[in-house]
Amino acid sequence: MKQRNIAIIAHVDHGKTTLVNQLLKSSGTFRSNEFVADRAMDNNDLEKERGITILAKTTSINYKDYKINILDTPGHADFGGEVERIMHMVDGCLLLVDAFEGTMPQTRFVLKKALESGVKPVVVINKIDRPNADPKKAVDKVLELFIELGAPMEFLDFKVVYTSALKGTSGTSPDIDKQEPNMNKVFDLIIDEIPEPRVTVDGPFQFQPALLDYNDFVGRIGIGVIKRGTVHVNDIVTDMRLNGTLKNFKVMKLFGFFGLKRMELQEAHAGDIVAIAGLPDINVGETICDPKKLDLLPPLRIDEPTLQMTFGTNSSPFSGRDGKLVTARVIEERLFKEIQRDVSLKVNRVLNKEQWIVSGRGELHLGVLIENMRREGYELEVSKPMPIIKEVNGEKYEPYEDVLIDVPNEYQGSIMETLGSRDAELINMEDDGMNTKLTYVIPSRGLLGFVSNFMTLTRGYGIISHIFKEYRPMKKHIIGERSIGVLVSTHTGKATPYAIEKVEEHGVMFIKPGVDCYEGMIIGEHRYSIDLAVNVTLEKHQTNVRSSTKDLTVVLKSPRAMSLEACLDYINTDELVEITPNAFRMRKRILNTSERKKYDSHKKENI
C-alpha cells in the first residue's frame, strides 16, 4: 500500500482537530454504528475543556489504495517545539487558515517551521460557512505570508481546498454552494500534491524519535518515522546517544496507529510512523539503527524554555486539608515523570529547600502541568512566572515576543496606553472602520499579568495572540509588576457577610461569605496602590436590641472569579498561589501581618 505522511498545522482554534475528525469519519475508518465524539483526537480532559490541542496526536487513514499518516499538532506557541520536530516526520502539511481571521501569528510560526524543514504545504481554507468569511482574501494573505517568509518558487504555486470542518464539507471552489458533503477533495489533494516518504525501503534499519510517550512498565516510548529498512519485535538495535555513546537494546514493543487506536505490531517498514519501546531513557533526536550499520542522523533541535517558576510544597496553614500528595518526595517524582515525556520542560531542585525551578515554553505550558497535578491530588505552591534571562558577554538578555491584537475601536486607546506602560513597541496598526489590528513587540515580562487584564479592558471582545520572537538586551527598569494593591486577611477563620460588607468599600472582593481564610491570604483587590490588611472573619456582636438574623439582609457585590491562569497572571514576586485539588488561593510569601509590614518598610528603605 502506498503511503503519505502529513501534519496538520494552523493557528489556535482554526479547526485542526475538527478537520481530523471529519477526515476519519469520511474515510470510513469507523464502523457505521460506532460513536465518534467531537474533536475525538483531543482525548484528555484539559484538551476537551479548553478546546485546544496540548499533545501532538498520530493517526492513520486508509483512502483508496493509500495509507495516509496524519499528525494533529498543537496550535499554541507554548507547544511549538513539537511542531518543529514533527516536520522531520512528514513530507507535507495541510496549512489550515480560518476564512474569516486569515493568517495569524501562529500561522506564521508553524509555516516558518514547515518551510525551514522543506515540507511542502497544501493550503486549506476552513470555516467558509462562518458569517462574514472572505476565503479569497484569506488566500491572498497566505500568499503574502509565503512571500514574506521566503518560500521557494515551487511552493508559491500552492494548491487550495476550501472546507467547513464543522459541517464535514469540502470543495475546490470558495463558493459554499459548491461544497461536497465529504472530505474527498482534501484526500485527493494530499495524494496528488504530497510526495511519497523520503525514505530508503531496503537496507539496515534506521529510525529517529521526534516525540516521546511514557509508560510506567517500559519507560519512555520513542515516536518517529522509520527512515530506512525494517524492524521487528525482539530485534537488537543500537541507540546512538546525543552525547556520542552507544547503547544496545531489544525492541520490546512496537506500536502503530490507526484511527483512534494504538495497535501492537510485529514488524514495521520504512515510511511507517511507529512507537518503539525497549530503552527506558530513549531521547528525542537520537538515532536508533542496526548495530552493523551505525549511521548518525542530524540531531533535532529542541526549543529552549523561556519562562520559569518555582514550585514548592504547600506551606500554608491549610496544607494537607484537600490533597493526599503533599510531600516533597511525591511532588519531585511527579515533576521528573513529566520530563520523561515533555522534552521542552526542565526541572531543577533548589538546594536545601523543598522547592524546584520548573522551566517551560510559556504560561500555558506550565499552567497545564499545574492543573494536571491539581486534578491528580497534589498540593503545592507556585511563584509568579518569570522570563528566563540569558547572559551574553556579561550583558543580560531577555525574551521578546510578537503580539497581535484585534480590538473594537472603542477599546483601542486603553489597550495602547496599557501596553505603552509595559515597554511595548508599536510596529503596525490597521483600522477597518470597526476594529483595529495592532502589532507590537514587547518584553515577555511586559506580558505577564496583561493577558488576563486584556479581557477586562476589552469587555471580552478583544482577540490577542503572542509568540516568542528573540532575545534582546534587558532593560533595567521593572516591567510587569501589578501596580494596584491587594486586600490581605489578618485572621484565620470563615469570612462573614458582616465583615465583607465593611471591607468591600475598599476595593473588589475575590471571596464570598463562608470561605475559609487564613492570615496572609489575598482576599481582594485594593482600590489604591498599597496593600491593606483587613479582617474578613469579624462577626457582629449580638445584643438584645439587634436581631441575630440581621446578617441575612446584607446585600453584597459579586466577587471577581479568578481562574488558575488569572491567579498566576495576577500575583507579584512577593506572592504565591496555593494549589490544592479543590481550590487555589493567592497569598503573601510572608503570612504574618506584622512581619510582612517590617519587611515591606525595610524594602522601601533600600530602594
RODO-36304 format. One record per residue (C-alpha): residue in one letter; x, y, z. Coordinates in steps of 0.1 Angstrom, whole numbers, plus 5000, padded with zeros to 4 digits. Example, Ala and Ser with C-alpha at 12.3 -4.5 7.8 and 13.67 -1.06 7.14 Angstrom:
// RODO-36304
A512349555078;S513749895071;
// end
This chain:
// RODO-36304
M500050005000;K501350354991;Q501950605019;R501650975026;N502951135058;I501451475066;A501051715095;I498151955100;I499352295112;A497552615120;H496952905144;V495052825176;D491352755171;H491452745133;G489952395133;K492752145130;T491351875154;T487851915140;L489251865105;V491051545115;N487751425130;Q486051475096;L488851305077;L488551005100;K484750985095;S484851055058;S487550785051;G485350505065;T487850445094;F484950395118;R482050155117;S478750305107;N477350225142;E480450355160;F480150665182;V482750935175;A483051225198;D483651575185;R487351655184;A488051295192;M491851335189;D491851575219;N491351285244;N492351425277;D490051635300;L492051955297;E492051945259;K488351895258;E487652165284;R489852435268;G489252345232;I492952325224;T495452055214;I498152025240;L499951705228;A500651615192;K498551305181;T499251045155;T496650865134;S496350705100;I493650665074;N493150435045;Y491850605014;K491650424980;D495050244978;Y496850485002;K497650485038;I497750845050;N499550905083;I498351225099;L499851425128;D497551665145;T499851935160;P499252195188;G498552545175;H499652735206;A503252875206;D503952725240;F503852375224;G505652485192;G508652265199;E506551965190;V505552125157;E509252175147;R510151815155;I507151675137;M508351845105;H511151585104;M508551305104;V506451425074;D506851515037;G503951755035;C501551955056;L498052095055;L498252465064;L494852545078;V493652905078;D490453055091;A488453215062;F487453505085;E490553565105;G493153495078;T496753445088;M497653495125;P500953495145;Q500953115150;T500153075113;R503453245105;F505253045132;V504152695120;L504552785083;K508052905090;K508952575107;A507552385077;L509452585052;E512752555072;S512352185070;G511552175033;V508052035039;K505552105011;P502452295022;V498952255009;V496552535019;V493152455034;I490852755039;N488552645067;K485352785082;I484052915048;D480552885063;R481453145090;P479553475089;N481553745070;A484153485059;D486253605030;P488053295015;K489653484986;K491153755010;A492453465032;V494253305002;D495853644993;K497053685029;V498553335028;L500453414996;E501753735012;L502953525041;F504753275018;I506553555000;E507453725033;L508953405047;G511053355016;A509253035004;P510952864974;M509352944940;E507852594936;F505952634969;L504452974958;D502052804934;F500352614962;K497052434958;V494052534978;V491052344990;Y488052505009;T486352335038;S483852355066;A485352115091;L482352175113;K479852055086;G482251805070;T482251955035;S485052035011;G485552174976;T487952334952;S485852654949;P485452924975;D481652914967;I479952754997;D477152624975;K479652404955;Q480852214986;E480651834986;P479351655018;N482651475023;M486451535026;N487451364993;K488851694979;V491251715008;F492251345004;D492751384966;L494951694971;I497051514997;I497651224972;D498351444942;E500551714959;I502351554988;P505351344978;E505950984990;P508050945022;R511751035017;V513050705030;T515150415018;V513050095017;D515849855016;G518949855038;P519849845075;F517349975100;Q517450345109;F514950545130;Q514850885149;P512350955177;A510851305173;L508251275201;L508151095234;D505450905253;Y505850745287;N504650415303;D505350305339;F506149955327;V508550015298;G509650375305;R509950625276;I508550535242;G510050695211;I507750805183;G509050875148;V509350775112;I511450475101;K514050635077;R515450305064;G514849935064;T512649715086;V512349655123;H510849355142;V509849305178;N512849145197;D515349295173;I518649415189;V519249775178;T521750045188;D520950385202;M523450645191;R523150895220;L523351275218;N526551265239;G528351035215;T527950705234;L526250385221;K523650175238;N522349835226;F518749735235;K516049495225;V512849625208;M510249515234;K507149665219;L506349815185;F503150025181;G501450165150;F498450405148;F495150355130;G492050575136;L492050645173;K493750325183;R497350245190;M498049885179;E500849645186;L502849545156;Q505349265150;E507249455123;A507349795106;H508949925074;A510550245060;G508050535059;D505950395088;I505250625118;V505750405148;A506350405185;I509350195198;A509750075234;G512649895250;L515050165261;P513750335293;D515650665287;I515450695249;N515551065239;V514351295211;G516851335182;E518851025189;T519550775161;I518350415165;C519950185140;D521149845130;P524249765152;K526149655120;K525549995102;L525950295125;D524650595105;L524050905126;L521151135116;P521351515122;P520151585158;L516751755162;R516752105177;I514652135209;D513452485217;E514852615250;P512452725278;T511753095280;L509753115313;Q510352965347;M508552955381;T509352805415;F507252505426;G507252425463;T505552215489;N502452385504;S503452585534;S500052745541;P498052675573;F495652475552;S498252235540;G497051875538;R493351965540;D492451875504;G495351675488;K496951355498;L500051415477;V501851685497;T505351575504;A508551685486;R509251335476;V505951275457;I506051615441;E509551565429;E508751225415;R505751375396;L507851655381;F510651425370;K508051185355;E506751485334;I510151555319;Q510251195307;R507651275281;D508051655277;V511451745264;S510652125265;L510352115303;K513352155326;V513252085364;N516052175389;R515852115427;V516652425448;L519552345471;N518552265508;K514852365501;E511652175492;Q511452385460;W512052325423;I512752565394;V510452455366;S511152605332;G508852585302;R507852745269;G505252975284;E502453045309;L500052795292;H502752525291;L503352555329;G499752615337;V498652285321;L501252095342;I499952265374;E496352195365;N497051825358;M498951795391;R496051955410;R493551715394;E495751415404;G495551515441;Y498751715446;E499152015468;L501852275460;E502552645459;V503952825429;S505653165424;K504953435398;P506153315363;M509353495352;P511153515319;I514553335317;I517353585315;K520453495295;E523953645299;V525953715268;N529453865272;G528554005306;E525354165293;K521854045303;Y519353945276;E515653885280;P513053735256;Y510853955235;E507553855218;D505453955188;V501954045199;L498954075175;I495854235190;D492454285173;V490054515192;P486954725186;N487955085180;E486455205213;Y488955005234;Q492055085212;G493155385234;S493155195267;I495054905252;M497655125236;E498055325269;T498455005289;L500954845265;G502955165263;S503455155301;R504854795297;D507554895272;A505754765241;E506854905208;L504054955182;I505054815148;N501854835128;M498254955131;E495354885107;D491855025111;D488954875091;G486355115105;M485054895133;N488154705146;T491854795149;K494654545144;L497754635165;T501154465161;Y503654515189;V507054385200;I507154355238;P509454215265;S507953885278;R507854015313;G505654305300;L503054045290;L502953895325;G499653995340;F498454165308;V496653875291;S494153825319;N493654205322;F493254235285;M489754065286;T488654315312;L489954615292;T488154505260;R484954365278;G485754025263;Y485654155227;G489354165220;I491553895204;I495153865215;S497953625204;H501653635210;I504753435201;F508453435210;K510553655187;E514153675200;Y516353765229;R517354135232;P519454335258;M517554365290;K516154695301;K516954795337;H513554925349;I510754705364;I508154585339;G505154365345;E504654405383;R501054475393;S500654845402;I497454805423;G497554685459;V495654395474;L493454325505;V495154075528;S493453885556;T494753945591;H492853655608;T492153285602;G488553175600;K485453185579;A484653505560;T481353665573;P478853885554;Y479154145581;A482954175577;I482954165539;E480354445538;K482754665557;V485754565536;E484354575501;E484154955501;H487954945499;G488054755466;V486954435448;M486554105467;F487853775454;I485953565480;K482353535492;P480953465528;G481653125542;V485053085525;D487852975548;C490653235551;Y493953255569;E496353535579;G498353645548;M495753525523;I494853765495;I491053815496;G490554115473;E492054405453;H492654735469;R491555045451;Y494955215458;S498555115450;I499254995486;D498354675503;L495654685530;A495454435559;V491754365567;N489754125589;V487053945570;T486253695598;L484753955621;E481353875634;K478654115645;H478154125683;Q474554035692;T472654245717;N469154245730;V468454535706;R469654405673;S468254085657;S470653785653;T469353745617;K470454095607;D473353945586;L470753785563;T469754125549;V473254225539;V473454265501;L477054215488;K478654265454;S479553955434;P483253865439;R485653865410;A486053505398;M489753415395;S490853115374;L494252945379;E495753135349;A494353465362;C495953405396;L499353325381;D499053645360;Y497953855389;I500453785417;N503653985422;T507053855431;D506353875469;E503253655465;L502453285458;V499553085445;E498552795468;I497152505447;T495152215461;P492751965444;N489652175454;A490952525455;F493652775445;R494353075468;M496653375464;R498753455494;K501753665505;R505053485509;I505253625545;L501953535561;N502353715594;T501054075592;S503554245614;E506554065600;R505354145564;K505054515573;K508554525587;Y509854355556;D507954595533;S509254905551;H512854775551;K512554705513;K511355065507;E514255205527;N516655015504;I515155135472;
// end
